[in-house]
Structure formats: C-alpha cells, structure tokens
Amino acid sequence: MPYYMECTSDLKCLVEWHYEGKPPISERRPFLKGDPISDLDIEKFPKKIIVTNVKDPKQLPEVIANGADLGIVNLEVKNYLEQHDPGLHRFFPIDVQLAGTDYVMEYFFLYSSNKISSVCYEKTRFKEGFGKEAAKKSLFMPKKSIEREVKCMLHKKNVEGINIWRNPNSENSLVYFCSDEFGEFVKKHHIRGWALFACEWEG
C-alpha cells in the first residue's frame, strides 16, 4: 500500500533546530515547494542547521523534518532514493551541529520537484468531506485516524515505479506520498523523523 507522509509527532524523534544565520523564508521557499531553482539560489541556500534539543548524537533521527520541509536526510536515505528514484530528486549537503558542541554530522537537504497529481478526490476523505472542493477547504491534506490510516485513494498508474512524490502546486505541493516499497524501507530500517499513514490504490 502507498502512504501519505508528514513529519513525525513522536516526541522522542522531534528535533528543534534552525538554519545558521536564520535566512529569510523567501530564499528557502523554492526549495520547500520544489519550484525551479537557480545556481544563485543554491549558492545562497544555508549550509548548516543548529539542533538545540539533542545532546547525544545517537539521538539524532535519520530524517530531520518539520511541517514545511520534506526532510533533511542522512546518507542511508539519500543512497536509497538515488538508487531507486534515479534523477528524480536532488540532495544538497548540509551540516547538522549540536548546539553548544563541536559535533557536526553531514546530512542532505532533500529537494524534490517530482510533482504528480495522484489523489482520487471523490474517494478520499478530507476534514471537510469528500471531493475536490472539500480537499481545497482542507488544504488538500487527507483526514488522519488514530490508527495511522487515512481514507485516501491514489491512482497507481500515475506514480508507477516512483518512491516519493508530491502534489502539484495547484493541489498543495507540501503534501507528500510514497510507495509501499519506500514505506517498507522506512519501517525495516527504523528510519525516524517521518510519520506514514496507510493509503489505498484506486481500483
């Protein structure tokens, strides 16, 4: 089954952090939304984040995410996606430093412009109900259950063979999904930092 993805709400995996220098959101917005970026954008993109609530490096999750960022990922996640989604995503090195220490570890900002409309809106439950209008009123985010499931139907033919994709801008490009294969990779390798909610294939 495919999955709807978002940052974890598990308190043991939540990371408080900020970009070094705290650059304006305008400089980061194209990266967050998967919009076109230039060499100048890449040059200006921050090269370090400061983690403020983790003292032991072993407690750092494999994915450092928040509500807007799909994730700053470790080498294991980067390698998997480069192998199984070749050419679909870009990875920008970013240092992760624990506040008050000299400890620095290399992670990678996951930039994905892989935008695909895959949701069957008439069969997906949103906070405001079913259908495209309900989706718009719900910011296109499927309604979640406490069982970590969503009543969300996806068109398999639209995303066959793809591991991670996001909605087009017109359907909120901050909404992400992944394949059952990638979901199993996350579970098998105990990748912390994302929450996965089971969806279904339409038909």
C-alpha positions as CSV (number, residue, x, y, z in Angstrom):
1,M,0.0,0.0,0.0
2,P,1.2,3.6,-0.6
3,Y,1.5,6.1,2.2
4,Y,0.7,9.7,3.0
5,M,3.9,11.3,4.5
6,E,4.4,14.0,7.1
7,C,6.9,14.9,9.8
8,T,6.6,12.8,12.9
9,S,4.7,13.8,16.0
10,D,6.7,11.3,18.2
11,L,8.2,13.4,20.9
12,K,11.3,11.1,21.0
13,C,12.1,11.9,17.4
14,L,11.2,15.6,17.3
15,V,14.1,17.9,16.7
16,E,14.2,21.6,17.5
17,W,16.5,23.3,15.0
18,H,17.1,26.4,12.9
19,Y,19.3,27.3,9.9
20,E,22.5,29.0,10.7
21,G,22.1,32.7,10.1
22,K,18.3,32.3,10.0
23,P,17.9,33.2,6.3
24,P,14.6,34.7,5.2
25,I,11.8,32.3,4.1
26,S,11.9,33.9,0.7
27,E,15.3,32.4,0.0
28,R,14.1,28.9,1.1
29,R,10.6,28.9,-0.4
30,P,11.6,27.5,-3.9
31,F,13.4,24.6,-2.1
32,L,10.4,23.9,0.2
33,K,7.9,23.9,-2.6
34,G,10.0,22.1,-5.2
35,D,9.9,25.1,-7.6
36,P,12.7,25.8,-10.1
37,I,16.0,26.9,-8.5
38,S,19.0,28.6,-10.0
39,D,22.7,28.3,-9.3
40,L,22.4,31.5,-7.3
41,D,19.6,30.0,-5.2
42,I,21.8,27.0,-4.5
43,E,24.7,29.2,-3.6
44,K,22.6,31.2,-1.1
45,F,20.9,28.2,0.4
46,P,22.1,27.6,4.1
47,K,24.8,25.0,4.6
48,K,24.3,24.3,8.3
49,I,21.5,23.8,10.8
50,I,21.8,24.1,14.6
51,V,20.0,21.4,16.7
52,T,19.1,22.8,20.1
53,N,17.3,20.0,21.9
54,V,19.6,17.0,21.3
55,K,22.9,16.5,23.2
56,D,23.7,12.9,22.3
57,P,24.4,12.3,18.5
58,K,22.9,8.9,18.8
59,Q,19.5,10.5,19.4
60,L,19.5,12.3,16.1
61,P,16.8,10.8,13.8
62,E,17.6,9.7,10.3
63,V,15.3,12.4,9.0
64,I,15.1,16.0,10.4
65,A,11.8,17.4,9.2
66,N,9.1,19.9,10.1
67,G,5.8,21.0,8.7
68,A,7.2,22.5,5.5
69,D,10.5,20.6,4.9
70,L,10.1,17.1,3.5
71,G,13.3,16.4,5.2
72,I,17.0,16.8,5.8
73,V,18.0,13.2,5.5
74,N,21.0,11.1,6.3
75,L,23.3,9.2,3.9
76,E,21.3,6.0,4.1
77,V,18.0,7.6,2.9
78,K,19.9,9.6,0.3
79,N,21.5,6.4,-1.1
80,Y,18.2,4.6,-1.3
81,L,16.4,7.3,-3.2
82,E,19.3,7.8,-5.6
83,Q,19.3,4.1,-6.4
84,H,15.5,3.7,-6.6
85,D,14.4,7.1,-7.9
86,P,17.4,7.9,-10.1
87,G,17.4,11.5,-11.3
88,L,14.1,12.5,-9.6
89,H,15.5,14.3,-6.5
90,R,18.5,16.4,-5.7
91,F,20.4,16.3,-2.4
92,F,22.3,19.4,-1.1
93,P,24.9,18.7,1.7
94,I,24.0,20.4,4.9
95,D,25.9,20.2,8.2
96,V,24.0,19.3,11.4
97,Q,25.6,20.8,14.5
98,L,24.5,20.1,18.1
99,A,24.2,23.4,19.9
100,G,26.9,24.1,22.4
101,T,29.2,21.4,21.0
102,D,31.7,20.9,18.2
103,Y,29.9,17.8,17.0
104,V,28.9,18.1,13.3
105,M,27.4,15.5,11.1
106,E,26.7,15.6,7.3
107,Y,23.1,15.3,6.2
108,F,21.4,16.3,3.0
109,F,18.5,18.6,2.2
110,L,16.0,16.6,0.1
111,Y,14.8,18.7,-2.8
112,S,12.1,17.2,-4.9
113,S,10.3,18.8,-7.9
114,N,8.6,15.5,-8.6
115,K,5.0,16.8,-8.6
116,I,2.3,14.4,-9.7
117,S,-1.5,14.5,-9.3
118,S,-2.3,11.1,-7.9
119,V,-5.2,11.6,-5.5
120,C,-8.7,10.2,-6.4
121,Y,-10.6,13.1,-4.8
122,E,-14.0,11.6,-4.9
123,K,-12.8,8.6,-2.9
124,T,-10.6,10.4,-0.4
125,R,-11.9,11.7,2.9
126,F,-10.7,15.2,3.9
127,K,-11.6,17.2,7.1
128,E,-14.3,18.9,5.1
129,G,-15.6,15.7,3.4
130,F,-15.0,14.1,0.0
131,G,-14.3,15.6,-3.4
132,K,-12.1,18.4,-4.8
133,E,-13.9,21.3,-3.1
134,A,-13.6,19.6,0.3
135,A,-9.9,19.0,-0.5
136,K,-9.4,22.7,-1.2
137,K,-11.0,23.7,2.1
138,S,-8.8,21.1,3.9
139,L,-5.6,22.3,2.2
140,F,-5.6,19.0,0.3
141,M,-4.5,17.1,3.4
142,P,-6.3,13.7,3.9
143,K,-8.0,13.3,7.3
144,K,-6.0,11.0,9.5
145,S,-7.2,8.4,12.0
146,I,-5.6,7.5,15.3
147,E,-4.9,4.1,13.7
148,R,-2.4,6.0,11.5
149,E,-4.5,5.5,8.4
150,V,-6.2,7.8,6.0
151,K,-9.2,7.2,3.8
152,C,-7.1,8.2,0.8
153,M,-7.3,6.6,-2.7
154,L,-4.4,7.1,-5.1
155,H,-4.2,6.4,-8.9
156,K,-1.4,3.8,-9.2
157,K,-0.9,4.3,-12.9
158,N,0.1,7.9,-12.3
159,V,3.1,7.0,-10.0
160,E,4.1,3.5,-11.1
161,G,7.7,2.8,-10.1
162,I,8.2,6.1,-8.2
163,N,9.1,6.1,-4.5
164,I,8.4,9.7,-3.4
165,W,6.2,12.3,-5.0
166,R,4.4,15.5,-4.0
167,N,1.2,17.2,-5.1
168,P,1.3,19.8,-7.9
169,N,1.3,23.4,-6.7
170,S,-2.4,23.7,-7.5
171,E,-3.1,20.8,-5.0
172,N,-0.7,22.0,-2.3
173,S,2.8,20.9,-3.1
174,L,3.6,20.4,0.6
175,V,1.5,17.2,0.6
176,Y,3.7,14.1,0.0
177,F,3.2,10.5,-0.7
178,C,5.5,7.4,-1.0
179,S,5.3,4.0,-2.5
180,D,4.7,0.8,-0.5
181,E,8.3,-0.2,-1.2
182,F,9.7,3.0,0.3
183,G,7.4,2.7,3.2
184,E,8.7,-0.8,3.9
185,F,12.3,0.5,3.6
186,V,11.5,3.2,6.3
187,K,10.0,0.6,8.6
188,K,12.6,-2.1,8.1
189,H,15.5,0.3,8.6
190,H,13.8,2.1,11.5
191,I,14.0,5.5,9.8
192,R,12.9,8.0,12.3
193,G,11.5,11.5,11.5
194,W,8.6,10.8,9.2
195,A,5.1,9.6,10.0
196,L,3.5,7.3,7.4
197,F,-0.3,6.9,7.1
198,A,-1.6,4.0,5.0
199,C,-3.5,4.8,1.8
200,E,-5.0,2.5,-0.8
201,W,-4.7,2.2,-4.6
202,E,-7.8,3.1,-6.5
203,G,-9.3,0.2,-8.4
